[in-house]
Amino acid sequence: MWQSIVRSNAIIKLRSWEYWPFGIVQFPAMLYYFWLSLRARSFIFFSASNPGIPMGGMFGESKFHILEKIPSRYKPVTQLVTVPSTTDQVVKILQDANIQFPAIFKPDLGERGFMVKRINSRNEIDAYLASVNVNFIAQELIDLPLEFGVFYTRFPTQDHGNVTSITMKEMLFVTGDGNSTLRELIFRKDRAKLQWNNLKETYRARLEDVIPRDEKIELVSIGNHCLGTKFINANHLINKHLSNTFDKISKAIPGFYIGRFDLRCESIEHLYDGNVKIMELNGCGAEPAHVYHPGFPFFKAVRTFCEHWRNIFNIARENERLGTRYTTTREAYRYYKLFKAAQGKA
């Protein structure tokens, strides 16, 4: 009984702050944000941090339109699908763009892995269309072995920026022992156990299968913390070469100064050389995600979040002095309503 209590979902989440609710984790940084807002005389000052992205990329921006700003050699083939659409129409869009199954579908407005799905067949398109109520992106699956979140920061009055955070993503997986069923393996691993409600549906036909020794099953192929991906602090990879590479990429994106590139690549050497595929670019609303490394000190994470907000503030203030206006409260509310509607919360 004691073991079942210790390994309950509530206790797993309680002892690891990476699973705590967003509002609790971000509360100290939000206090700092309010202080910065008073200094800026605007609660929407962050909107000027990336003038080329609506709201600076805090919320309500189109992922597709941001991807369009990135040079084609750095990104996968991506198409925007408007809703409503039929399965036949979506299939034609995929065929015309030469996007093969499996493909990745995700809402054009969204965050934290909401409605991001790997689509393997026409039948799965039917199911996706039945559950999505907003325009979405259909994207070529990039099946490269390494996935990173690379956070970049540059001040408008400076010629060069820096990579300030890098996170390696380890997809959720289990490894067979030759004796245990897939169900048993899932329940032995805390990170997988927390995803049980989703996994029991995805793998319902295999749950009682005994998994051969050393066979690795990747349970989730979407690199999102909310879906069970382990975020690994890879800041040791940051050097001048990496910063110069992302300077080159970032300067090719109009009006971009701060944010996170979510990408895949073949190797560390390819990462340094910019031989990458950027699946998504998130603006100032993105987090320096290396702090979610298991065991990362909570108060060190709080300092990192506050430093992040200070950078947003200073970049926005410089841009405001150079002629970029802060978004008005009325405009921000319109974007917020679009964002919430995309998640079915409006």
C-alpha positions in Angstrom: 0.0 0.0 0.0 2.8 2.4 0.9 4.4 1.8 -2.5 1.2 2.5 -4.3 0.9 5.8 -2.4 4.5 6.8 -3.1 4.1 6.0 -6.8 0.7 7.7 -7.2 0.5 10.4 -9.8 -0.1 13.0 -7.1 3.1 12.2 -5.3 5.1 11.9 -8.5 4.0 15.4 -9.4 4.5 16.8 -5.9 8.1 15.7 -5.6 9.2 16.9 -9.0 8.5 20.6 -9.6 8.7 20.1 -13.4 5.2 18.7 -13.2 3.7 21.5 -11.0 0.9 23.7 -12.5 2.1 26.5 -14.8 0.7 29.2 -12.5 2.6 28.0 -9.5 5.9 27.6 -11.3 5.6 31.0 -13.0 4.2 33.0 -10.1 7.5 34.6 -8.9 8.3 35.6 -12.5 4.8 37.0 -12.9 5.4 39.4 -10.0 8.5 40.5 -11.8 6.6 40.9 -15.0 4.1 43.3 -13.3 7.0 45.4 -12.0 8.5 45.6 -15.5 5.0 46.5 -16.9 4.9 49.5 -14.5 8.3 50.6 -15.7 7.2 50.2 -19.3 3.8 51.9 -18.7 2.3 49.0 -20.6 1.2 45.5 -19.6 1.7 44.5 -23.3 5.3 45.8 -23.6 6.4 42.3 -24.6 4.6 42.8 -28.0 7.6 44.9 -29.1 10.2 42.2 -28.4 9.6 40.7 -31.9 8.1 43.3 -34.2 7.8 40.8 -37.0 5.5 38.5 -34.9 2.0 39.5 -33.6 2.1 40.1 -29.9 5.9 39.3 -30.0 4.9 35.7 -30.0 3.4 35.6 -26.6 0.1 34.2 -27.8 -2.3 34.3 -30.7 0.3 34.2 -33.4 0.0 32.0 -36.5 2.6 29.2 -36.5 2.3 28.9 -40.2 3.0 32.6 -40.9 6.0 32.5 -38.7 7.4 29.5 -40.5 6.9 31.3 -43.8 9.5 33.9 -42.6 12.2 31.2 -42.2 14.3 30.4 -45.3 13.1 27.2 -46.9 16.3 25.3 -46.5 15.9 25.3 -42.7 12.3 24.0 -42.5 10.1 21.0 -43.4 7.4 21.1 -46.0 4.4 22.7 -44.3 0.9 23.5 -45.5 -2.0 25.4 -43.8 -5.3 23.6 -43.8 -8.4 25.8 -43.3 -11.4 24.5 -41.3 -13.9 23.3 -42.3 -12.2 20.9 -44.8 -13.1 17.4 -45.9 -10.7 14.4 -45.7 -10.5 14.4 -49.5 -9.4 18.1 -49.5 -6.7 17.4 -46.9 -5.4 14.4 -48.8 -5.1 16.5 -51.9 -3.2 19.2 -50.0 -0.8 16.5 -48.8 -0.4 15.0 -52.2 0.1 18.4 -53.9 2.9 19.2 -51.4 4.4 15.7 -51.6 3.8 15.2 -47.8 3.8 11.5 -47.1 2.3 9.5 -44.2 3.1 9.7 -41.4 2.7 13.5 -41.1 2.4 15.9 -38.2 -0.9 17.9 -37.7 -1.1 20.7 -35.2 -3.3 23.7 -34.7 -2.1 26.9 -36.3 -2.8 28.7 -32.9 -1.8 26.6 -29.9 0.8 25.7 -27.3 2.1 23.0 -25.0 1.4 20.2 -27.4 -2.4 20.8 -27.6 -3.9 18.7 -30.5 -0.4 17.9 -32.0 -0.8 14.5 -33.6 1.2 12.1 -35.7 -1.1 11.1 -38.6 -0.4 7.7 -40.1 -3.3 7.2 -42.5 -6.4 8.6 -44.2 -8.6 7.2 -41.4 -6.7 9.2 -38.8 -7.3 12.4 -40.9 -11.1 11.7 -40.4 -10.6 11.5 -36.6 -8.5 14.6 -36.5 -11.0 16.7 -38.5 -13.8 15.5 -36.1 -11.9 16.9 -33.1 -10.2 20.1 -34.4 -12.2 23.4 -34.8 -9.5 25.7 -36.0 -7.1 26.0 -38.9 -4.2 23.6 -38.6 -0.8 22.9 -40.0 0.1 19.7 -42.0 3.8 19.2 -41.8 6.3 16.7 -43.3 7.6 14.3 -40.6 11.3 15.0 -39.9 12.7 11.6 -38.8 16.1 12.8 -37.7 17.6 11.3 -34.5 18.2 14.5 -32.4 15.6 17.0 -31.3 16.5 20.3 -29.6 15.0 23.5 -28.4 17.5 26.3 -29.1 16.8 29.6 -27.4 18.2 32.7 -29.0 18.5 36.3 -27.8 19.7 39.5 -29.6 19.3 43.1 -28.6 18.3 45.4 -31.5 21.2 47.8 -30.9 23.7 45.0 -31.1 25.1 43.3 -34.2 25.3 39.8 -32.7 23.1 37.7 -30.5 23.7 34.6 -28.4 22.2 31.1 -27.8 21.1 31.4 -24.2 19.6 28.0 -23.6 19.6 24.6 -25.3 17.4 21.7 -24.5 17.8 18.2 -25.8 14.6 16.2 -26.0 14.3 12.5 -25.1 11.1 11.0 -26.4 9.0 8.9 -24.0 10.0 5.3 -24.3 10.1 1.9 -22.5 12.5 -1.0 -23.0 11.4 -4.6 -22.9 12.8 -7.2 -20.5 11.4 -10.3 -22.1 8.9 -10.9 -19.3 6.8 -7.8 -18.8 3.8 -6.6 -20.8 3.7 -3.2 -22.3 1.2 -2.2 -19.7 3.6 -3.3 -16.9 6.5 -1.4 -18.5 4.4 1.8 -18.7 3.4 1.6 -15.1 7.0 1.1 -13.9 8.1 4.3 -15.5 6.9 7.5 -13.7 7.0 9.7 -16.8 5.0 7.1 -18.8 2.6 6.4 -16.0 1.6 10.0 -16.0 0.6 9.7 -19.7 -1.5 6.6 -19.1 -4.9 8.1 -20.2 -3.4 8.8 -23.6 -1.2 5.7 -23.9 -4.0 3.2 -23.1 -5.9 4.4 -26.1 -2.9 4.6 -28.5 -1.6 1.2 -27.5 -4.8 -0.6 -26.5 -4.1 -3.5 -29.0 -0.6 -4.1 -27.6 -1.0 -3.5 -23.8 -0.9 -7.2 -22.9 2.0 -8.1 -25.3 5.2 -9.2 -23.7 7.9 -7.0 -25.0 11.2 -8.8 -26.0 14.3 -8.0 -24.1 16.1 -4.8 -25.2 13.3 -3.9 -27.6 12.8 -0.1 -27.3 9.3 1.3 -27.9 9.0 5.0 -28.5 5.6 5.7 -26.9 5.2 9.3 -28.0 7.0 10.9 -31.0 6.0 14.5 -30.3 8.8 16.4 -28.4 6.6 18.1 -25.9 7.0 18.1 -22.1 3.3 17.8 -21.5 3.3 14.6 -23.6 6.0 12.9 -21.5 9.2 14.1 -23.3 12.2 14.4 -21.0 13.9 17.8 -21.3 17.6 17.6 -20.8 19.8 20.6 -20.0 22.3 20.8 -22.9 23.7 24.2 -22.2 27.2 22.7 -22.3 26.8 22.7 -26.1 26.6 26.5 -26.2 29.7 28.2 -27.7 30.5 31.0 -30.1 30.2 28.7 -33.2 26.6 27.8 -32.2 25.7 31.5 -31.5 27.1 32.5 -34.9 25.1 29.9 -36.6 21.8 31.0 -35.1 22.8 34.6 -35.7 22.8 33.8 -39.4 19.5 32.0 -39.2 17.8 34.6 -37.0 18.9 37.6 -39.0 17.2 36.1 -42.0 13.8 36.3 -40.1 12.4 39.8 -40.3 11.6 41.4 -36.9 12.8 38.5 -34.8 15.0 39.0 -31.7 14.1 36.5 -29.0 12.6 33.0 -29.0 13.1 29.3 -29.3 13.7 27.2 -32.4 12.3 23.7 -32.0 14.3 21.6 -34.5 15.7 18.2 -35.5 19.1 17.3 -36.9 21.3 14.4 -37.7 24.1 15.1 -35.2 25.7 17.7 -32.9 28.1 18.6 -35.8 25.0 19.3 -38.0 23.5 21.5 -35.2 26.7 23.6 -35.1 26.7 24.0 -38.8 23.1 24.9 -39.1 22.2 21.8 -41.0 18.8 21.6 -39.2 15.1 21.4 -39.8 13.1 23.9 -37.8 9.7 22.5 -37.1 8.5 25.5 -35.1 9.7 28.9 -34.0 8.2 30.3 -30.8 8.6 34.0 -29.9 8.8 35.7 -26.5 6.2 33.4 -25.1 8.6 30.4 -25.3 10.6 29.4 -22.2 14.3 28.5 -21.9 13.2 24.9 -21.5 16.5 23.5 -20.1 15.2 24.3 -16.6 12.8 21.4 -16.9 15.7 19.0 -16.7 14.8 16.5 -13.9 16.4 17.7 -10.6 17.1 21.2 -11.9 16.9 23.5 -8.8 13.5 25.3 -8.5 14.9 28.7 -7.4 17.6 28.6 -10.1 14.7 28.1 -12.6 12.9 31.1 -11.1 16.0 33.2 -11.6 16.2 32.0 -15.2 12.6 32.9 -15.9 13.2 36.4 -14.4 16.3 36.8 -16.6 14.1 35.8 -19.5 11.6 38.5 -18.7 14.3 41.1 -18.2 15.7 40.3 -21.7 12.2 40.6 -23.2 11.8 44.0 -21.4 15.1 45.4 -22.6 14.6 44.2 -26.2 11.1 45.6 -26.3 12.2 48.9 -24.8 15.0 49.2 -27.4 12.6 48.4 -30.2 10.1 51.0 -28.8 12.8 53.6 -28.9 13.5 52.7 -32.5 9.8 53.2 -33.5 8.0 50.0 -32.7 4.8 50.7 -30.7 3.4 48.5 -28.0 0.3 46.6 -28.9 -2.8 48.2 -27.3 -4.9 46.4 -24.7 -7.8 46.1 -27.1 -5.7 44.6 -29.8 -4.1 42.2 -27.3 -7.5 41.1 -26.1 -8.5 40.2 -29.6 -5.5 38.0 -30.0 -6.1 36.4 -26.6 -9.7 35.5 -27.7 -8.4 33.9 -30.9 -5.8 32.0 -28.8 -8.4 30.7 -26.3 -10.9 29.8 -29.1 -8.2 27.7 -30.8 -8.0 25.6 -27.6 -11.7 25.3 -27.2 -11.8 27.6 -24.1 -13.5 30.7 -25.4 
